[in-house]
Amino acid sequence: MSYNWNVYKLFKNGRRAKAPFHVFEYDDPESVGEYFNEHIKENFTEKIRRSKVMVLRSDLPQGRKADSSNEEDKTHQQNRNRVMRRIIKSMGDAGDLSNTRFGGGLIYCKESGWQWQWAALESGTSRYLLGLSPTFSGHQAAHAWMDNEIKKL
């Protein structure tokens, strides 16, 4: 059985191009790399021959790792924001930040006793406004605490 193969350029930052720049047909998935290097690559310009490429079978998923990890990061960020909003709402008057534009983040500063802490931070300046979590001696413990809070959602 013969398959179509997509050839993608890999950039220096490790990401791959969104669209293939070449498509060819070949039947043996085990030796497609050899076939590509010996027969297909020789027809490219010198500049493209020096480039790193990725060859993927066209009938398999073509998703880029960078896209999927960005989606995971975005979802994790949204969940962190939900946790911080929930904590601020539960504080009542102490959580009244209605006159200030703020965001949340992990901070290591004098106000947190030189410990890591999830806090409400003033937008633009990242000035510490309000602690939202206990303090932690290491940032990994702070991330573990946040992951635990996200699981509670």
Secondary structure as GFF3:
##gff-version 3
##sequence-region A 1 153
A	DSSP	beta_strand	3	10	.	.	.	ID=ss1
A	DSSP	beta_strand	22	26	.	.	.	ID=ss2
A	DSSP	three_ten_helix	29	31	.	.	.	ID=ss3
A	DSSP	alpha_helix	32	35	.	.	.	ID=ss4
A	DSSP	pi_helix	36	40	.	.	.	ID=ss5
A	DSSP	three_ten_helix	41	43	.	.	.	ID=ss6
A	DSSP	alpha_helix	46	50	.	.	.	ID=ss7
A	DSSP	beta_strand	52	57	.	.	.	ID=ss8
A	DSSP	alpha_helix	65	90	.	.	.	ID=ss9
A	DSSP	three_ten_helix	92	95	.	.	.	ID=ss10
A	DSSP	beta_strand	102	109	.	.	.	ID=ss11
A	DSSP	three_ten_helix	110	112	.	.	.	ID=ss12
A	DSSP	beta_strand	115	122	.	.	.	ID=ss13
A	DSSP	beta_strand	128	131	.	.	.	ID=ss14
A	DSSP	alpha_helix	139	152	.	.	.	ID=ss15
###
